[in-house]
Amino acid sequence: MSAMLEVRGLHKWFPVRGGLLNRVRAQVQAVQDVSFSIQQGEILGLVGESGSGKSTLGRSILRLTEPTRGEVLFEGRNVLAMRGSELRGLRRRMQIVFQDPFASLDPRMTVEAIIGEALAIHHLKSSSDRVGELLELVGLSPDQRRRYPHQFSGGQRQRIGIARALAVNPSFIVADEPVSALDVSVQAQILNLLQDLQKKFGLTMLFISHDLLVVEHLCDRVMVMQLGRIMEIASNKRLYEAPAHPYTRALLSAAPVADPGQKRDRILLKGEIPSPMNPPSGCVFRTRCPYAIAECAEGVPPLREVSPGQFSACIRDVKDFATC
């Protein structure tokens, strides 16, 4: 497999203004020096606590939010250098499914108009039959195309959002917590739908979630993010069986299990999550890490390969955790 998407040293800072002259007082460092790649046909899961920068990273890749600096290469082309018609053409190849299936749909437009809008913008063949085909593809009836968003359930609205993303035949999709606002039973239906569509069309996907169980079910590899930085990247199986970073271990220990009799050693993190306006020096997790040592504050730890295909941004070895 070849890399469809490469992200190199991506930063996104948001200025905080104040005072009489509305000057920049501080910067919210939402994404800090993030680098990774996604192979063609792969589903990469992105997990982390709320506020860790996951959605900002996904939007920055698509330039829905303009990055502060860095590179985003899609099939070898620099997305951040594109302008005008070249960028508009790329929009067909890169789409997004938003988290809130109601807020992302215009309540004044019918389903047919919502899905057909993308076809019209990109000068593709737009017809009622095409919209009907897309609705059938996501498990809805073509007869529902003249309804409005408020006439659908949450799960049905998310299916409409998926149909809209697929309308222009993309090859890469950012799924930004697409099931977090849905009931558990509906979540399973949407996940199965995404899995089926990925296999049918060979889609490449960045799947953003805070639910580790959902990511385990769907993704090929998993990337863990904390306070704007990548803590660990590993294959699905490797990350869940042998996590290498203390932050990953803490997240997994907090995930619920189906068997109430199964014992799990919970790792309780002390202290408050640091502010992204003033992150700690060195490792951003060190102020809450139970294994932190003085050297953790001296420099930002780079991602290093700790086992084949597994990378961790921690200066300590996994074997050190058992002795602490």
N, C-alpha and C positions, 0 to 999 in steps of 0.2 A: 504493500500500500504506500501511496505517496501522500505527503502532507498537503491537504487542501488549504488549511489556514495556519499561518505562523504569526505569533504575537511576540514582539521583541521590545523589551524595556518600556512597556506602556505605563504611563502616568496619567492620572486625572485628578487635578486639584480644583476645588471650588473656592473662590475668594469670599471672605466674610468681610462685609463693609460696615462702616459705622462712623459716627461723628458728624460734625457740621458739614464737612466737605465730602462725606460719603467715601472716605478713603479705605483702601484694603487694610484691615487690621490683622487678619490671620488667613490661613489657608486650611480648608478641610482636605486632608490627604486621603481621598477615597480609594484610589488605586495607586500603588507604589511599585514601580520597577517590576512589572509582571511579564514573564516570558513563558510561552508554552506553544505547542502545536497540536493540531487535530488531523488525524489521518482521514483520507477519503473513505466514506462509508462508516465512520466510527461515531459512537455516541459518547461524548466526554461529559461526565457529571461534575458539577461545580457546587460544593457544599461549604457551609460555614454558618456562624451565628448571624442573626439579623444585624444589619449595619456593618457587615464585614466588607462590603464593596462588590458583592456578586452581581447585582443588577446593573450597577454603574459600569462594570467591566463588560458585560454583555452589550449594553447600549453603546459603549465606546467603540467596540469592535465594528458595529454597524454604522457608526457615526450619527446615531440619533443624539448622542452627546459627544461633542468634539473633545478628543483627548488633549491633554496638555502637551505631551510629547511621547515619542516612541514610534514604533512601526507596526502596521497590520498588513500582512501579505496574504492575499487571497489568490490562490493558483499562481503565485509568483508575482502578482501585481500589487503595488503599494496603494492600499485603499485610501490612506490619509493624503495622498498626493493627487487624487482624482478630483475633477471639477466637472460641472455641467453635464453634458450628455453622456460622458464616460461614466460618471458616478451614477447617473440615472439608469444606465444599462446594467450596472452592477447590482442595483436594487432588485432586479429580477432574480438574481442568483442568490441573494441573501435576504431572508425574511425573519420575522419575529412573531412568536405567540406570546401575548401579554399575560400577566398574572391575573388581573381582574377581568373576567369575561363580560362584565356589564359596563364598566367604565371605558373599556377599549372599543365599544361599539356605539355608533351614533344613534341615539334613541329616536331621532327624527327620520331615519332612513330605513327602508325595508331591507330584508336580508338580501334580496336580489340586487339592490342598489349598493349595499355594503361590499358584497363580493365582486360585483361587476365594476366597481370603481377602480380596482387595481388593474383590471383588464383594459379599461379605457385609458388610464394614465400611461400604460406601457404600449398602447396601440396594438393590443392583441384582439383576436376575434372575440367579440363580446356578444353573447346571446343568452336568451332565457334557458335554452337547452344546456349550454355550458354550465350555467349556475346550477341547474338541476343535477347535472352529473357530479359536480363538486359536493353538493349536499348529500347525494347518495353515497359518495365516497366516504364521508365522515359519519354515516349512519342516520341521516335525516331524510325526510321525504321531500321530493321536489315540489310538492303541493304547498309546502310551508314557505316558499321563497317570497311571498308577498306579505308575510307577517313582519311585525316589528320586534326588536330585541326584548321588550318587556313581556312579550307573549310566550317566552321560552324559559325553561328552567336554567339553573346555573350550568349544569353539564351540557345542555343543548347550546347555550350561548358560547361555551368554550369550543364546541364542535364547529360553530360558525366561524370563530376566530381562526381555527385550524384550516378550515376551508378557504378563508380569505388568504392565509399565508401560502397555501398550495396553488392558488389560482394562477400565479405567474410561473409555475413550474420551477421553483427554486432548487438548488442543490445543497444549500446550507441553511439551517434554521436555528435561531436562538430561542429556546423554550424557557421563558423567564417565570419559574415557579407556576407552571400552568395548571397544577392541581391543588395548590395550597388553599384556595378559597372554596373548595368543593367538599361535599360529604365523602366519607371513606368509601362507600359503595360506588359512588360516581367516579372517584379517583381511579379505581381499578379499571373502569371502563375506558376512561380517557388514556390511561397508560397503555392499555392493550391496543387502543386505536393508534397511538403514536408509534408503538412497536411494529404494528402491522404496516403502517404507512412507510416507516423507515425501511423495512425490508422490501416492500413493493417498489418503491422509487429509488432505493439506494441512497437515501438522504444522509448527509453528515449533520450532526447536531451537537450543540452545546446546551446541556440540560441543567438548568439552575434550580436548586432546591435546598431547603434546610432539613429535609426529611431523609435521613440516611437509609431507611428501609426502602423508600421509593427509588433512590439512586441505585441501590444494590440490585433491585429487580430489573432495571432498565439499561444501565450503562455498561460500557466496555472498560473504560478507565475512569478514575475518580481524581479530582483535584480539590484540595482542601485549602480554604482561604480564611485568613484572620487579619482584621484591621488593614485591609488593602494589600496584603502580601500573601504569596503562595507558601504554605507550610509543607505540603506533601503532594506528590503525584505518584500514583501507582495503578496497576491493573485492579479491576474490581475484586477479584479473588484475593490478591495479595494484601490489599489495603484492609479488608475486613478480617482476614486471618492473622496478619502480622503487621499492624500499624507501626510505623517507625518514629513518628513525631508525637510528643506528649499531648499536643492539642488534639490530634486525631484520636488518640487513645481516650481522652476525656470525652470527646463527642460520642464515640462508640459506646462508652460506658453508660451514657445517659439515654441511649436509644432504647425504647421499649422492646420487650421480647414477647412472643406469643405464648410461651410456656410460663405460667405464674410460679411454677416450682423451680425454675432454672435460676441458679444463683449467679449473680454478676457483681464483681468488685467495682463499685461506683467510685469514680474519681471526682471528688468535690473540689471545685476551683474556688479559691478565696479571693476577696477583693473585687473591685469594680473594673469593668471593661474600660481601658484607657480611651481618652478622647482622640479621634482622628485629627483634631487640630493640634494636638501636642502628644504624639505617640512616643513611647519609651525609646531610649537609645538602644542600639543593638537589636536583639530579637524582640519583636512587638508583643510576644506572648510571655516574656520572662517575668513580668510583675504578678502573674497568676500561676506560673508554672511551678508545680511541686518539685521539679528536678533542677531548677535554675541554680547556676553557680555564678561567681563574680565575672567570669569571662563572657557570659551571655550578654553583658551590657557593653562590651568593648567594640562590637562591630556587627553589622547585619549579616547573619549567616547565609551563605549562598546555598542553593539547592545542590546537593551532592548525591551521587548514586550510592545507595547503601545495599542494594541487591539488584539483580538484573531487572531493569525497567522500573525500579522504585527509587524515587528521589525525595529527600527530606532536607528541610532547612533547619537543621539542628546540629550544634557542634558536638553533641554527646552521642554515644553509641547506644543502641537499644539495650545492650546487656547492662549498661549502667543503671537503667531504670529499675531493674530487679533488685539491685543492691541498695537502693535509696530508701 
